[in-house]
Amino acid sequence: MCGIVGIVSHEAANQQIYDALTVLQHRGQDAAGMVTSDDNKLHLRKANGLVREVFQQNHIDRLVGNMGIGHVRYPTAGSSSSAEAQPMYVNSPYGITLAHNGNLTNADALQADLFREDLRHVNTSSDSEVLLNVLAHELQLVHAHRPDENDVFEAIEGLHRRCRGAYAAVALIIGIGVVGFRDPYGIRPLVYGRRESETGFEYMIASESVALDLLGFELIGDVAPGEAVFITRDGQLHRRVCADRSELTPCIFEHVYLARPDSIMDEISVYKARLRQGEFLADAILGRYAGNDHDIDVVIPIPDTGRTAAIPLAHRLNVKYREGFIKNRYIGRTFIMPGQHQRRQSVRHKHNAIDLEFRGKNVLLVDDSVVRGTTIGQIIQMARDAGARKVYLASCAPAIRHPNVYGIDMPAAAELAAHGHTEEEVGHVIGADWLVYQKLEDLIKSGTEGNPAISRFECSVFDGDYVTGDIDAEYLKRLSLTRNDKAKQRRETELRADSTVIELHNHP
């Protein structure tokens, strides 16, 4: 999963992109990058690290121009090398840079075609570089000296015919403009907005609406499945659905965990969806006790994503809501960390219990999901160490039994806590007195109540139904070889060995 942003402004784009990336930092903490364009020249800075670490003032000063794109990354394909930080660049045709969120499920076949048929070389193992080269080849086929919106849309049409999987992307064509596009299923999110200035309208494209809010852009809406939004360098907006067939099937895990609660995605408030998740969970718990005759004394969320659902859950159960854990916000997301030892160590560093909220009480913990079970198992033990009499767990998500193939770096299936196990077995393994999962139908309702026009969500991590229709057992077997702990540890070793910082200035 990654965060992307693109902007065409009447003033310098550099600080605006930087600010947008800071509020998208939750979508990627491994690497960050930005490219701007001015007078047909390109200015690029990207490196491993957080946004504030990658960009110092001297870097920002050199990133001149009124249009640009930015990216924050978690690696889900390829390695953690800074060479695979984004945006990525090709110089032919025109000079194109691209930032991508998602995963191409046919990347290997595309890479072979690029080499054999398109005579293009891909230098990394990143599917984002594959996507960039496909776009570049399709633009080259247009044979336009200076492409207009029709040429760009024709190239995106060709890209959709070739690419499979989930992809939301922004691309900058030097001297021409910025284009954002979304796969025909709309799996990964992408929104765009407008801001009026004294010299005309300015436009922005981003993974989440919070980036638009920060910079004073009015949300126009979501980039539709299969749609491309093209903004010329002088601020003209053009839109077209470029896919032959499209169906809105957004990833529901965005609403559970990935997105910020103050974002609007596909006309659904993430915050309100999470409130509804808590209400549905409360109903499931009351059903477990045949009414209100439960023994829960207090509801405590696992910060931060469990908090929104925990409030209405406590209200419906008619018990106290309390903050029982203090979170260290300088530790990354633990389910992505390589190796059980590092995850266990990070959990202890990340959370600290307030003993008086646990001592002598039956505690219901509320978490967004249970992935490996490493984090929540330690948190349950921390609650017991703090004096809890009983510890129950409510998961806002159903049991995660299948890997994600659409851009979320979940582990191999065998490393998932619920893979091949019942609810009771998982509860026993993580040390809970009981565990209740959200029902999948209730999770779907929590989203569709916000937008009844969505008839289907991408729920493959829960039900194993991969909406693109091209995922088989052999694909999942290959995926597991890159997602298991050994593979992650190998990438971590590469990251430590690679201190390369990539900068490009005044490239014609």
C-alpha positions as CSV (number, residue, x, y, z in Angstrom):
1,M,0.0,0.0,0.0
2,C,1.2,3.5,-0.8
3,G,0.1,7.1,-0.9
4,I,0.2,9.2,-4.1
5,V,-0.5,12.8,-4.9
6,G,-0.4,15.0,-8.0
7,I,-0.9,18.7,-8.4
8,V,-1.1,21.4,-11.0
9,S,-1.0,24.8,-9.4
10,H,-0.4,28.5,-10.3
11,E,2.3,28.7,-7.6
12,A,5.2,26.4,-6.5
13,A,4.1,22.8,-6.1
14,N,6.9,21.6,-3.9
15,Q,5.7,22.6,-0.4
16,Q,2.1,21.6,-1.3
17,I,3.2,18.1,-2.3
18,Y,5.3,17.9,0.8
19,D,2.4,18.8,3.0
20,A,0.1,16.4,1.3
21,L,2.6,13.5,1.7
22,T,2.8,14.2,5.5
23,V,-0.9,13.5,5.9
24,L,-0.6,10.4,3.7
25,Q,2.4,9.1,5.7
26,H,0.2,6.4,7.3
27,R,0.0,4.8,3.8
28,G,3.8,4.3,3.6
29,Q,6.7,4.7,5.9
30,D,9.6,3.0,4.0
31,A,10.3,5.6,1.3
32,A,9.2,9.0,0.0
33,G,9.7,10.8,-3.3
34,M,8.7,13.9,-5.2
35,V,9.2,15.2,-8.7
36,T,8.3,18.6,-10.1
37,S,8.5,20.1,-13.6
38,D,9.3,23.6,-14.7
39,D,10.1,24.9,-18.2
40,N,10.3,21.4,-19.6
41,K,12.8,20.4,-16.9
42,L,12.5,17.7,-14.3
43,H,13.5,17.9,-10.6
44,L,13.4,14.7,-8.6
45,R,14.2,13.7,-5.0
46,K,13.5,10.3,-3.5
47,A,15.0,8.1,-0.8
48,N,14.2,5.6,2.0
49,G,12.7,7.2,5.1
50,L,9.8,9.2,6.3
51,V,8.8,12.4,4.5
52,R,10.4,14.7,7.0
53,E,13.7,12.7,6.7
54,V,13.8,12.5,2.9
55,F,13.1,16.2,2.3
56,Q,15.2,18.9,3.9
57,Q,14.8,22.6,3.0
58,N,17.6,22.5,0.5
59,H,15.9,19.7,-1.3
60,I,12.5,21.5,-1.3
61,D,14.2,24.7,-2.7
62,R,15.6,22.7,-5.7
63,L,12.2,21.1,-6.5
64,V,10.9,24.0,-8.6
65,G,7.9,24.2,-10.8
66,N,4.1,24.5,-10.5
67,M,3.2,20.9,-11.2
68,G,4.4,17.7,-9.7
69,I,3.7,14.3,-8.2
70,G,4.7,12.6,-4.9
71,H,4.7,9.2,-3.3
72,V,5.1,7.4,0.1
73,R,5.8,3.7,0.0
74,Y,5.4,0.4,1.7
75,P,7.0,-2.2,-0.5
76,T,4.5,-4.9,-1.5
77,A,6.4,-6.1,-4.6
78,G,10.1,-5.9,-5.3
79,S,12.5,-5.0,-2.6
80,S,13.0,-2.2,-0.1
81,S,15.9,-0.7,-2.1
82,S,15.9,3.0,-2.5
83,A,16.3,2.4,-6.3
84,E,12.6,1.3,-6.2
85,A,11.4,4.4,-4.4
86,Q,9.0,6.4,-6.4
87,P,8.2,8.4,-8.5
88,M,9.9,6.5,-11.4
89,Y,11.1,8.0,-14.6
90,V,11.5,7.2,-18.3
91,N,12.9,9.7,-20.8
92,S,11.0,8.4,-23.9
93,P,8.6,9.6,-25.1
94,Y,8.5,13.2,-23.8
95,G,9.8,12.3,-20.3
96,I,7.3,10.7,-18.0
97,T,7.3,10.1,-14.2
98,L,4.8,7.9,-12.4
99,A,3.7,7.2,-8.8
100,H,1.6,4.1,-8.2
101,N,-0.4,2.5,-5.4
102,G,-1.5,-1.1,-5.9
103,N,-0.2,-4.3,-7.5
104,L,-0.2,-5.6,-11.0
105,T,-1.2,-9.3,-10.9
106,N,0.2,-9.9,-14.4
107,A,3.5,-7.9,-13.9
108,D,5.7,-10.8,-14.9
109,A,4.0,-11.3,-18.2
110,L,4.0,-7.6,-18.9
111,Q,7.7,-7.3,-18.2
112,A,8.4,-10.1,-20.7
113,D,6.2,-8.4,-23.3
114,L,7.9,-5.1,-22.7
115,F,11.3,-6.7,-23.4
116,R,10.3,-8.8,-26.4
117,E,7.6,-6.7,-28.1
118,D,8.0,-3.1,-26.9
119,L,11.8,-3.1,-26.8
120,R,11.8,-1.6,-23.3
121,H,14.1,-2.6,-20.4
122,V,12.8,-2.7,-16.9
123,N,15.7,-2.2,-14.4
124,T,14.0,-3.2,-11.1
125,S,11.7,-5.8,-9.8
126,S,9.0,-3.2,-9.1
127,D,5.6,-3.5,-10.9
128,S,5.4,0.3,-10.8
129,E,8.3,0.5,-13.3
130,V,6.4,-2.0,-15.4
131,L,3.2,0.1,-15.3
132,L,5.3,3.2,-16.2
133,N,6.8,1.5,-19.2
134,V,3.5,0.3,-20.4
135,L,2.1,3.8,-20.2
136,A,5.2,5.2,-22.0
137,H,4.9,2.6,-24.8
138,E,1.2,3.3,-25.3
139,L,1.9,7.1,-25.5
140,Q,4.7,6.4,-28.0
141,L,2.2,4.6,-30.2
142,V,0.1,7.8,-30.4
143,H,2.9,9.5,-32.4
144,A,1.9,12.9,-31.2
145,H,4.6,15.6,-31.2
146,R,2.8,17.3,-28.3
147,P,0.0,15.0,-26.9
148,D,-3.4,16.5,-26.0
149,E,-6.1,15.0,-23.8
150,N,-7.3,12.7,-26.5
151,D,-3.8,11.2,-27.0
152,V,-3.4,10.7,-23.3
153,F,-6.8,9.0,-22.9
154,E,-6.0,6.8,-25.9
155,A,-2.8,5.7,-24.2
156,I,-4.6,4.9,-20.9
157,E,-7.1,2.8,-22.9
158,G,-4.2,0.8,-24.2
159,L,-2.8,0.5,-20.7
160,H,-6.2,-0.8,-19.3
161,R,-6.3,-3.5,-22.1
162,R,-2.9,-4.8,-21.0
163,C,-2.7,-4.4,-17.2
164,R,-4.5,-6.6,-14.6
165,G,-4.8,-6.1,-10.9
166,A,-5.2,-3.0,-8.7
167,Y,-3.6,0.3,-9.6
168,A,-4.3,3.9,-8.8
169,A,-1.6,6.1,-10.3
170,V,-0.5,9.6,-11.1
171,A,1.9,10.4,-13.9
172,L,3.6,13.7,-14.9
173,I,4.3,14.2,-18.6
174,I,7.0,16.8,-18.8
175,G,5.8,20.1,-20.3
176,I,2.3,18.6,-20.9
177,G,0.4,18.0,-17.6
178,V,-0.5,15.4,-14.9
179,V,-2.8,12.5,-15.3
180,G,-4.4,10.3,-12.7
181,F,-6.1,7.0,-13.4
182,R,-7.6,4.0,-11.6
183,D,-8.0,0.4,-12.5
184,P,-11.4,-0.8,-14.0
185,Y,-12.5,-2.2,-10.6
186,G,-11.5,0.9,-8.6
187,I,-9.9,-1.3,-6.0
188,R,-7.4,1.2,-4.7
189,P,-8.7,4.7,-3.9
190,L,-8.1,7.9,-5.8
191,V,-9.8,11.3,-5.4
192,Y,-9.4,14.7,-7.0
193,G,-10.4,18.3,-6.1
194,R,-10.2,21.9,-7.2
195,R,-9.2,25.2,-5.7
196,E,-9.9,28.6,-7.1
197,S,-7.1,31.2,-7.1
198,E,-6.8,34.7,-8.4
199,T,-5.3,33.4,-11.7
200,G,-7.7,30.5,-12.2
201,F,-8.4,27.0,-11.0
202,E,-5.8,24.6,-9.6
203,Y,-6.3,20.8,-9.3
204,M,-5.1,18.0,-7.1
205,I,-5.3,14.2,-7.2
206,A,-4.6,12.1,-4.1
207,S,-5.1,8.7,-2.5
208,E,-7.3,10.2,0.2
209,S,-9.4,13.3,0.6
210,V,-7.5,14.4,3.7
211,A,-4.7,15.6,1.5
212,L,-7.1,17.9,-0.4
213,D,-8.6,19.2,2.9
214,L,-5.2,20.2,4.2
215,L,-4.4,22.4,1.2
216,G,-7.9,23.9,0.8
217,F,-9.0,21.9,-2.3
218,E,-12.7,21.2,-2.6
219,L,-13.3,17.5,-3.2
220,I,-14.9,17.0,-6.6
221,G,-15.2,13.3,-6.3
222,D,-13.5,10.0,-6.8
223,V,-11.7,9.0,-10.0
224,A,-14.1,6.4,-11.3
225,P,-13.1,2.8,-12.1
226,G,-11.3,2.8,-15.4
227,E,-11.4,6.6,-15.6
228,A,-8.5,9.0,-16.3
229,V,-8.4,12.6,-15.1
230,F,-6.0,14.8,-17.1
231,I,-4.9,18.2,-16.0
232,T,-2.9,20.3,-18.5
233,R,0.0,22.4,-17.3
234,D,-2.2,25.5,-17.7
235,G,-4.9,24.1,-15.5
236,Q,-7.5,22.7,-17.8
237,L,-9.3,19.5,-16.5
238,H,-10.4,16.7,-18.8
239,R,-12.0,13.4,-17.8
240,R,-12.8,10.1,-19.6
241,V,-13.6,6.6,-18.7
242,C,-11.0,4.7,-20.7
243,A,-11.8,1.1,-19.9
244,D,-14.1,-1.0,-22.0
245,R,-15.8,-2.4,-18.9
246,S,-15.7,-1.1,-15.4
247,E,-17.3,-1.9,-12.0
248,L,-16.8,-0.1,-8.7
249,T,-15.4,-2.8,-6.3
250,P,-13.3,-0.9,-3.8
251,C,-11.1,-2.6,-1.2
252,I,-13.1,-2.8,2.1
253,F,-9.9,-3.1,4.2
254,E,-9.4,0.6,3.5
255,H,-12.4,1.3,5.8
256,V,-11.2,-1.1,8.4
257,Y,-7.6,-0.2,8.8
258,L,-5.7,1.6,6.0
259,A,-7.4,4.9,5.5
260,R,-7.5,7.9,7.9
261,P,-10.9,8.2,9.5
262,D,-11.4,11.7,8.3
263,S,-11.2,10.6,4.7
264,I,-14.1,10.2,2.2
265,M,-13.7,7.3,-0.2
266,D,-16.2,6.4,-2.9
267,E,-18.6,8.8,-1.2
268,I,-18.3,6.8,2.1
269,S,-17.1,8.5,5.3
270,V,-14.4,6.2,6.7
271,Y,-15.2,7.6,10.2
272,K,-19.0,6.8,9.9
273,A,-18.2,3.3,8.4
274,R,-16.1,2.5,11.5
275,L,-18.8,3.8,13.8
276,R,-21.2,1.4,12.1
277,Q,-18.7,-1.4,12.5
278,G,-18.8,-0.9,16.3
279,E,-22.5,-1.0,16.3
280,F,-22.6,-4.3,14.4
281,L,-20.0,-5.7,16.7
282,A,-22.0,-4.8,19.8
283,D,-25.1,-6.6,18.3
284,A,-22.9,-9.7,17.7
285,I,-21.7,-9.6,21.3
286,L,-25.2,-9.1,22.7
287,G,-26.3,-12.1,20.6
288,R,-23.6,-14.1,22.2
289,Y,-25.0,-13.3,25.7
290,A,-28.6,-13.6,24.6
291,G,-29.3,-10.0,25.5
292,N,-27.7,-7.6,27.9
293,D,-26.7,-10.1,30.6
294,H,-22.9,-9.8,29.9
295,D,-20.1,-9.5,32.4
296,I,-18.0,-6.8,30.5
297,D,-16.9,-4.0,32.8
298,V,-15.1,-1.8,30.4
299,V,-14.4,-1.4,26.6
300,I,-10.8,-0.4,25.7
301,P,-9.6,0.2,22.2
302,I,-6.3,-0.7,20.7
303,P,-5.1,2.7,19.4
304,D,-5.6,4.1,17.0
305,T,-7.9,2.4,14.4
306,G,-9.9,0.5,17.0
307,R,-10.9,3.7,18.8
308,T,-13.7,4.9,16.5
309,A,-15.6,1.5,16.5
310,A,-15.1,1.1,20.3
311,I,-17.1,4.2,21.2
312,P,-20.5,3.2,19.8
313,L,-19.8,-0.4,20.8
314,A,-19.4,0.6,24.5
315,H,-22.5,2.8,24.3
316,R,-24.7,0.0,22.9
317,L,-23.3,-2.5,25.5
318,N,-24.0,0.2,28.2
319,V,-20.5,-0.1,29.7
320,K,-17.7,2.4,30.3
321,Y,-15.4,3.4,27.5
322,R,-11.8,3.9,28.6
323,E,-8.4,4.6,27.1
324,G,-6.2,1.9,28.6
325,F,-3.2,2.0,26.3
326,I,-0.8,4.8,25.5
327,K,0.8,4.5,22.1
328,N,4.3,5.4,21.0
329,R,3.6,7.0,17.6
330,Y,7.2,6.6,16.4
331,I,6.9,2.8,15.9
332,G,5.8,1.6,12.5
333,R,2.9,-0.8,11.7
334,T,3.9,-4.1,13.2
335,F,2.1,-6.6,10.9
336,I,4.5,-5.5,8.1
337,M,7.7,-5.8,10.1
338,P,10.0,-8.7,9.1
339,G,10.4,-11.4,11.7
340,Q,8.5,-12.4,14.8
341,H,11.2,-11.2,17.1
342,Q,11.2,-7.7,15.7
343,R,7.3,-7.6,15.8
344,R,7.3,-8.7,19.4
345,Q,9.9,-6.2,20.5
346,S,8.1,-3.4,18.6
347,V,4.7,-4.2,20.3
348,R,6.3,-3.7,23.7
349,H,7.8,-0.5,22.6
350,K,4.6,0.7,20.9
351,H,2.0,0.3,23.7
352,N,2.0,0.8,27.4
353,A,-0.9,-0.1,29.7
354,I,-2.5,2.1,32.3
355,D,-2.9,-0.4,35.1
356,L,-5.8,1.3,36.9
357,E,-8.1,0.8,33.9
358,F,-7.5,-3.0,33.9
359,R,-7.1,-4.0,37.6
360,G,-9.8,-6.4,38.7
361,K,-12.0,-5.9,35.6
362,N,-13.4,-7.9,32.7
363,V,-12.0,-6.0,29.8
364,L,-13.3,-6.0,26.2
365,L,-10.5,-5.0,23.8
366,V,-11.4,-3.6,20.4
367,D,-9.0,-3.9,17.5
368,D,-9.3,-3.2,13.8
369,S,-8.3,-6.8,12.8
370,V,-6.2,-9.8,13.7
371,V,-3.5,-10.5,11.1
372,R,-0.7,-12.6,12.5
373,G,-1.9,-12.4,16.0
374,T,1.5,-11.3,17.2
375,T,0.6,-7.8,18.2
376,I,-2.8,-8.6,19.8
377,G,-1.4,-11.6,21.7
378,Q,1.1,-9.5,23.4
379,I,-1.4,-6.7,24.1
380,I,-3.8,-9.3,25.7
381,Q,-0.9,-10.4,28.0
382,M,-0.1,-6.8,28.8
383,A,-3.8,-6.4,29.9
384,R,-3.5,-9.5,32.1
385,D,-0.2,-8.2,33.6
386,A,-2.0,-4.9,34.4
387,G,-4.5,-6.9,36.5
388,A,-7.4,-7.7,34.2
389,R,-9.5,-10.5,35.5
390,K,-10.7,-11.5,32.0
391,V,-9.7,-10.3,28.6
392,Y,-12.1,-10.5,25.6
393,L,-11.4,-9.3,22.1
394,A,-13.7,-7.9,19.4
395,S,-12.2,-7.6,15.9
396,C,-13.8,-4.9,13.6
397,A,-12.8,-7.2,10.6
398,P,-13.8,-10.8,9.9
399,A,-11.2,-13.5,10.1
400,I,-8.3,-12.8,7.7
401,R,-7.7,-16.2,6.0
402,H,-6.2,-15.2,2.6
403,P,-3.3,-13.0,1.4
404,N,-4.0,-9.7,-0.3
405,V,-2.8,-9.5,-3.9
406,Y,-3.9,-5.9,-4.6
407,G,-1.3,-3.8,-2.9
408,I,-1.4,-4.6,0.8
409,D,1.7,-6.3,2.2
410,M,-0.1,-8.9,4.3
411,P,1.9,-12.1,5.1
412,A,1.9,-15.4,3.4
413,A,-1.3,-17.4,4.1
414,A,0.4,-19.8,6.5
415,E,1.5,-16.9,8.7
416,L,-2.1,-15.6,9.1
417,A,-3.6,-16.3,12.5
418,A,-7.0,-17.4,11.1
419,H,-5.7,-19.5,8.2
420,G,-7.0,-23.0,8.7
421,H,-8.2,-22.1,12.3
422,T,-11.6,-21.5,13.9
423,E,-12.6,-18.5,15.8
424,E,-12.2,-20.4,19.1
425,E,-8.8,-21.7,18.1
426,V,-7.5,-18.2,17.3
427,G,-8.8,-16.9,20.6
428,H,-7.0,-19.7,22.4
429,V,-3.7,-19.0,20.5
430,I,-3.7,-15.2,21.2
431,G,-4.7,-15.8,24.9
432,A,-8.2,-14.2,24.9
433,D,-11.0,-15.6,27.1
434,W,-13.1,-15.3,23.9
435,L,-12.8,-13.7,20.5
436,V,-15.6,-12.3,18.3
437,Y,-15.0,-11.4,14.7
438,Q,-17.1,-9.0,12.7
439,K,-19.4,-10.8,10.3
440,L,-18.5,-10.2,6.7
441,E,-22.1,-9.3,5.8
442,D,-22.1,-6.7,8.6
443,L,-18.8,-5.2,7.5
444,I,-20.2,-4.8,4.0
445,K,-23.3,-3.2,5.4
446,S,-21.1,-0.7,7.3
447,G,-19.8,0.5,3.9
448,T,-23.0,0.3,1.7
449,E,-25.0,2.3,4.2
450,G,-22.7,5.1,3.2
451,N,-23.0,4.5,-0.5
452,P,-25.8,2.1,-1.5
453,A,-24.7,2.4,-5.1
454,I,-21.8,0.0,-4.4
455,S,-23.1,-3.5,-4.9
456,R,-19.8,-5.3,-4.2
457,F,-16.6,-4.7,-2.3
458,E,-13.2,-6.3,-2.7
459,C,-13.1,-8.7,0.3
460,S,-10.6,-11.3,-0.8
461,V,-8.6,-11.4,2.4
462,F,-11.8,-12.6,4.1
463,D,-13.5,-14.7,1.5
464,G,-10.7,-15.6,-1.0
465,D,-12.8,-14.2,-3.9
466,Y,-10.3,-12.2,-6.1
467,V,-12.4,-9.9,-8.2
468,T,-10.0,-9.6,-11.1
469,G,-10.5,-13.3,-11.8
470,D,-6.9,-14.1,-12.7
471,I,-5.7,-15.4,-9.3
472,D,-5.1,-19.1,-9.0
473,A,-3.3,-21.5,-6.6
474,E,0.0,-21.2,-8.5
475,Y,0.0,-17.4,-8.3
476,L,-0.7,-17.5,-4.5
477,K,2.1,-20.1,-4.1
478,R,4.6,-17.7,-5.8
479,L,3.3,-14.8,-3.8
480,S,3.9,-16.6,-0.5
481,L,7.6,-17.0,-1.4
482,T,7.9,-13.2,-1.4
483,R,5.7,-12.5,1.5
484,N,7.0,-14.9,4.2
485,D,9.2,-13.8,7.0
486,K,12.4,-15.0,5.4
487,A,11.7,-13.0,2.3
488,K,11.0,-9.9,4.4
489,Q,14.2,-10.4,6.4
490,R,16.1,-10.6,3.2
491,R,14.6,-7.3,2.0
492,E,15.5,-5.8,5.3
493,T,19.1,-6.8,4.9
494,E,19.1,-5.2,1.4
495,L,17.6,-2.0,2.9
496,R,20.4,-1.8,5.5
497,A,23.0,-2.3,2.9
498,D,21.6,0.2,0.5
499,S,22.1,3.8,1.5
500,T,21.6,5.2,-1.9
501,V,19.8,8.5,-2.2
502,I,18.5,9.4,-5.7
503,E,18.4,13.0,-6.9
504,L,17.9,14.4,-10.3
505,H,18.0,18.1,-11.1
506,N,17.4,20.1,-14.2
507,H,17.0,17.0,-16.4
508,P,15.8,18.0,-19.9
